[in-house]
Structures are given as structure tokens and as C-alpha cells.
Amino acid sequence: MKPLNYAILNYFTKVEKASVREIMEELKEEYGNFKAFNKDSIITALMTAETNGLIEEIEIDLDENEELLIFYHMNDESKETINMFIGE
């Protein structure tokens, strides 16, 4: 099993965009018991990936509860880099 941060980055190689909500839904079965599997830790991982140029913020919206949703996207160059170093 990959570290959670790797799984998050790997997820972005397979989708056009995602927010914390989609990431948690997708990884819940495999990582749901991890201590770091919570919204705040995943937001920190996303912000770190953005700071390192691996993903970029592309959309901001409000959900049905008026909670902020930030969507991120990984460009093709970053996808190639992640696939080369992390892989499936």
C-alpha cells in the first residue's frame, strides 16, 4: 500500500479535477482507517502538492451546505512525472 499522499497524487493522474470530497470518497475504503485520513490532512497534502507545482487550483464553488469546495487539476506534465515516480 502506498503512502496516503502518493495515493492522492496518483488519483489526480486519473481524473480531470477533484476536491477533497471526491478524494475522500475514492480513497475511503483503502485509507479510511489511517489517522491522517481526515479533511484537514488532505487539504494540507493538496496545498503542498500545489506549492510544489504538481496540481493547480482551477475552480471554487459552494456545496449544498454552503461549504467551500476547491477543485484542483493536474496537468499532463505532472501526470507523467507522478506516473514515472509513483506509478500505479
N, CA, C and O of each residue as an XYZ file, in Angstrom:
352
protein
N       0.834     -1.172      0.000
C       0.000      0.000      0.000
C       0.887      1.247      0.000
O       1.846      1.358      0.764
N       0.533      2.167     -0.875
C       1.279      3.429     -0.988
C       0.944      4.351      0.185
O      -0.123      4.226      0.786
N       1.850      5.275      0.513
C       1.506      6.315      1.487
C       0.302      7.121      0.977
O       0.092      7.232     -0.231
N      -0.465      7.668      1.881
C      -1.678      8.412      1.523
C      -1.391      9.547      0.547
O      -2.135      9.726     -0.417
N      -0.336     10.312      0.774
C      -0.018     11.419     -0.147
C       0.235     10.919     -1.558
O      -0.161     11.573     -2.522
N       0.882      9.781     -1.697
C       1.107      9.199     -3.023
C      -0.216      8.794     -3.659
O      -0.428      9.000     -4.854
N      -1.098      8.222     -2.860
C      -2.406      7.803     -3.380
C      -3.205      9.013     -3.863
O      -3.900      8.941     -4.876
N      -3.101     10.111     -3.139
C      -3.796     11.337     -3.550
C      -3.254     11.823     -4.891
O      -4.027     12.129     -5.798
N      -1.952     11.894     -5.018
C      -1.347     12.330     -6.281
C      -1.687     11.369     -7.413
O      -1.985     11.798     -8.527
N      -1.644     10.083     -7.132
C      -1.975      9.083     -8.141
C      -3.426      9.235     -8.608
O      -3.720      9.043     -9.788
N      -4.315      9.572     -7.707
C      -5.725      9.783     -8.061
C      -5.859     10.898     -9.101
O      -6.671     10.795    -10.020
N      -5.076     11.949     -8.958
C      -5.146     13.064     -9.903
C      -4.676     12.685    -11.305
O      -5.011     13.372    -12.269
N      -3.916     11.618    -11.434
C      -3.497     11.187    -12.774
C      -4.648     10.536    -13.528
O      -4.543     10.294    -14.731
N      -5.749     10.249    -12.829
C      -6.868      9.522    -13.437
C      -8.130     10.364    -13.614
O      -9.093      9.912    -14.234
N      -8.131     11.586    -13.074
C      -9.334     12.419    -13.148
C      -8.990     13.793    -13.724
O      -7.834     14.216    -13.706
N     -10.000     14.470    -14.228
C      -9.804     15.809    -14.781
C      -9.648     16.847    -13.668
O      -8.812     17.747    -13.756
N     -10.463     16.707    -12.624
C     -10.385     17.612    -11.482
C     -10.977     16.906    -10.271
O     -11.736     15.946    -10.408
N     -10.624     17.390     -9.084
C     -11.159     16.798     -7.862
C     -11.041     17.772     -6.705
O     -10.170     18.641     -6.677
N     -11.943     17.601     -5.753
C     -11.898     18.341     -4.500
C     -11.635     17.340     -3.379
O     -11.558     16.134     -3.616
N     -11.502     17.842     -2.180
C     -11.286     16.967     -1.025
C     -12.397     15.924     -0.945
O     -12.139     14.767     -0.617
N     -13.614     16.323     -1.241
C     -14.762     15.414     -1.148
C     -14.579     14.185     -2.048
O     -14.769     13.056     -1.597
N     -14.213     14.400     -3.309
C     -14.035     13.264     -4.227
C     -12.854     12.391     -3.806
O     -12.917     11.164     -3.890
N     -11.795     13.025     -3.360
C     -10.612     12.279     -2.932
C     -10.959     11.375     -1.754
O     -10.600     10.198     -1.743
N     -11.651     11.921     -0.775
C     -12.003     11.130      0.404
C     -12.947      9.990      0.043
O     -12.829      8.884      0.571
N     -13.871     10.263     -0.850
C     -14.797      9.217     -1.278
C     -14.055      8.086     -1.992
O     -14.311      6.909     -1.739
N     -13.144      8.450     -2.874
C     -12.396      7.461     -3.659
C     -11.449      6.624     -2.797
O     -11.320      5.419     -3.013
N     -10.797      7.243     -1.838
C      -9.761      6.558     -1.057
C     -10.257      6.005      0.278
O      -9.494      5.366      1.002
N     -11.510      6.241      0.607
C     -12.066      5.855      1.903
C     -11.896      4.368      2.214
O     -11.483      4.010      3.317
N     -12.206      3.517      1.266
C     -12.144      2.074      1.514
C     -10.744      1.616      1.899
O     -10.583      0.821      2.825
N      -9.735      2.110      1.196
C      -8.367      1.656      1.431
C      -7.664      2.418      2.563
O      -6.846      1.838      3.277
N      -7.974      3.711      2.733
C      -7.240      4.549      3.677
C      -8.103      5.071      4.829
O      -7.611      5.822      5.671
N      -9.357      4.691      4.879
C     -10.287      5.224      5.866
C      -9.865      5.047      7.315
O     -10.280      5.827      8.172
N      -9.057      4.049      7.608
C      -8.614      3.802      8.981
C      -7.326      4.533      9.341
O      -6.886      4.479     10.490
N      -6.715      5.217      8.374
C      -5.480      5.954      8.638
C      -5.785      7.177      9.501
O      -6.798      7.848      9.301
N      -4.915      7.460     10.450
C      -5.066      8.632     11.306
C      -5.089      9.915     10.475
O      -5.833     10.844     10.793
N      -4.288      9.973      9.421
C      -4.196     11.171      8.576
C      -5.326     11.269      7.557
O      -5.375     12.223      6.780
N      -6.230     10.298      7.553
C      -7.331     10.341      6.585
C      -8.461     11.200      7.160
O      -9.468     10.695      7.656
N      -8.256     12.496      7.075
C      -9.262     13.463      7.502
C      -9.147     14.688      6.598
O      -8.143     14.886      5.913
N     -10.169     15.479      6.615
C     -10.249     16.621      5.696
C      -9.054     17.562      5.836
O      -8.468     17.975      4.835
N      -8.694     17.900      7.062
C      -7.591     18.847      7.260
C      -6.261     18.317      6.727
O      -5.503     19.062      6.104
N      -5.974     17.048      6.963
C      -4.719     16.461      6.478
C      -4.690     16.393      4.956
O      -3.649     16.618      4.338
N      -5.812     16.087      4.367
C      -5.862     16.007      2.905
C      -5.742     17.400      2.291
O      -5.091     17.567      1.260
N      -6.360     18.392      2.909
C      -6.193     19.768      2.431
C      -4.725     20.173      2.505
O      -4.210     20.814      1.588
N      -4.053     19.805      3.586
C      -2.624     20.102      3.710
C      -1.831     19.424      2.607
O      -0.931     20.034      2.031
N      -2.151     18.175      2.305
C      -1.462     17.451      1.226
C      -1.698     18.141     -0.118
O      -0.780     18.249     -0.931
N      -2.920     18.604     -0.350
C      -3.229     19.294     -1.607
C      -2.489     20.620     -1.705
O      -1.976     20.970     -2.768
N      -2.434     21.346     -0.618
C      -1.725     22.627     -0.626
C      -0.225     22.421     -0.849
O       0.422     23.227     -1.517
N       0.321     21.349     -0.294
C       1.730     21.030     -0.506
C       1.973     20.680     -1.973
O       2.940     21.148     -2.574
N       1.097     19.861     -2.547
C       1.232     19.493     -3.960
C       1.109     20.727     -4.849
O       1.811     20.844     -5.854
N       0.218     21.644     -4.480
C       0.074     22.875     -5.264
C       1.332     23.736     -5.147
O       1.812     24.270     -6.147
N       1.859     23.872     -3.953
C       3.079     24.651     -3.742
C       4.242     24.087     -4.539
O       5.089     24.835     -5.028
N       4.282     22.764     -4.669
C       5.347     22.098     -5.420
C       5.065     22.022     -6.918
O       5.835     21.414     -7.660
N       3.982     22.626     -7.364
C       3.676     22.699     -8.787
C       3.118     21.428     -9.396
O       3.117     21.287    -10.619
N       2.648     20.504     -8.585
C       2.113     19.246     -9.121
C       0.640     19.340     -9.485
O       0.187     18.660    -10.406
N      -0.112     20.170     -8.777
C      -1.519     20.404     -9.084
C      -1.760     21.903     -9.039
O      -0.942     22.670     -8.529
N      -2.918     22.308     -9.592
C      -3.266     23.717     -9.549
C      -4.752     23.860     -9.246
O      -5.570     23.032     -9.648
N      -5.075     24.915     -8.538
C      -6.461     25.229     -8.220
C      -7.128     25.736     -9.482
O      -6.612     26.642    -10.138
N      -8.281     25.156     -9.834
C      -8.938     25.578    -11.075
C     -10.378     26.054    -10.892
O     -10.936     26.700    -11.779
N     -10.973     25.739     -9.756
C     -12.382     26.102     -9.582
C     -12.711     26.184     -8.094
O     -12.209     25.402     -7.287
N     -13.551     27.129     -7.757
C     -14.051     27.256     -6.391
C     -15.567     27.321     -6.469
O     -16.126     28.020     -7.314
N     -16.229     26.587     -5.579
C     -17.681     26.526     -5.595
C     -18.172     26.336     -4.166
O     -17.376     26.125     -3.251
N     -19.471     26.411     -3.980
C     -20.102     26.099     -2.707
C     -20.964     24.859     -2.884
O     -21.643     24.709     -3.900
N     -20.936     23.968     -1.892
C     -21.796     22.801     -1.978
C     -23.186     23.142     -1.453
O     -23.479     24.301     -1.158
N     -24.035     22.134     -1.338
C     -25.416     22.346     -0.908
C     -25.520     22.883      0.519
O     -26.549     23.447      0.890
N     -24.482     22.717      1.312
C     -24.445     23.230      2.688
C     -23.673     24.546      2.791
O     -23.345     25.010      3.883
N     -23.393     25.133      1.627
C     -22.628     26.379      1.538
C     -21.215     26.245      2.083
O     -20.630     27.207      2.580
N     -20.678     25.034      1.982
C     -19.282     24.782      2.355
C     -18.416     24.963      1.114
O     -18.779     24.535      0.019
N     -17.277     25.598      1.303
C     -16.376     25.881      0.191
C     -15.789     24.595     -0.382
O     -15.299     23.738      0.353
N     -15.848     24.477     -1.695
C     -15.223     23.365     -2.415
C     -14.163     23.942     -3.340
O     -14.457     24.804     -4.168
N     -12.947     23.472     -3.200
C     -11.863     23.905     -4.074
C     -11.475     22.707     -4.932
O     -11.144     21.639     -4.416
N     -11.521     22.894     -6.227
C     -11.175     21.835     -7.158
C      -9.768     22.065     -7.691
O      -9.372     23.193     -7.986
N      -9.029     20.976     -7.805
C      -7.662     21.000     -8.309
C      -7.564     20.148     -9.560
O      -8.382     19.259     -9.798
N      -6.551     20.440    -10.347
C      -6.300     19.749    -11.614
C      -4.803     19.468    -11.714
O      -3.982     20.255    -11.243
N      -4.462     18.350    -12.327
C      -3.060     18.022    -12.580
C      -2.834     18.058    -14.094
O      -3.542     17.388    -14.847
N      -1.847     18.843    -14.535
C      -1.576     18.926    -15.968
C      -0.858     17.656    -16.453
O      -0.417     16.834    -15.650
N      -0.753     17.518    -17.760
C      -0.174     16.307    -18.351
C       1.278     16.088    -17.946
O       1.690     14.950    -17.719
N       2.054     17.158    -17.853
C       3.456     17.024    -17.465
C       3.574     16.471    -16.037
O       4.401     15.600    -15.767
N       2.751     16.981    -15.146
C       2.763     16.478    -13.770
C       2.291     15.026    -13.712
O       2.817     14.228    -12.936
N       1.301     14.691    -14.532
C       0.824     13.299    -14.580
C       1.949     12.364    -15.003
O       2.128     11.295    -14.419
N       2.703     12.767    -16.015
C       3.836     11.952    -16.461
C       4.862     11.788    -15.345
O       5.384     10.694    -15.129
N       5.146     12.876    -14.641
C       6.112     12.829    -13.540
C       5.631     11.887    -12.441
O       6.394     11.043    -11.970
N       4.388     12.022    -12.035
C       3.840     11.168    -10.975
C       3.841      9.714    -11.430
O       4.228      8.832    -10.663
N       3.416      9.451    -12.656
C       3.403      8.059    -13.152
C       4.809      7.466    -13.218
O       4.990      6.269    -12.997
N       5.798      8.294    -13.519
C       7.167      7.813    -13.597
C       7.713      7.453    -12.212
O       8.388      6.435    -12.061
N       7.428      8.275    -11.206
C       7.997      8.070     -9.885
C       7.140      7.263     -8.936
O       7.667      6.567     -8.069
N       5.828      7.343     -9.084
C       4.938      6.623     -8.169
C       4.287      5.436     -8.858
O       4.226      4.343     -8.295
N       3.801      5.647    -10.073
C       3.163      4.558    -10.803
C       1.858      4.133    -10.176
O       1.346      4.779     -9.262
N       1.331      3.045    -10.677
C       0.050      2.522    -10.182
C       0.219      1.967     -8.838
O      -0.743      1.477     -8.247
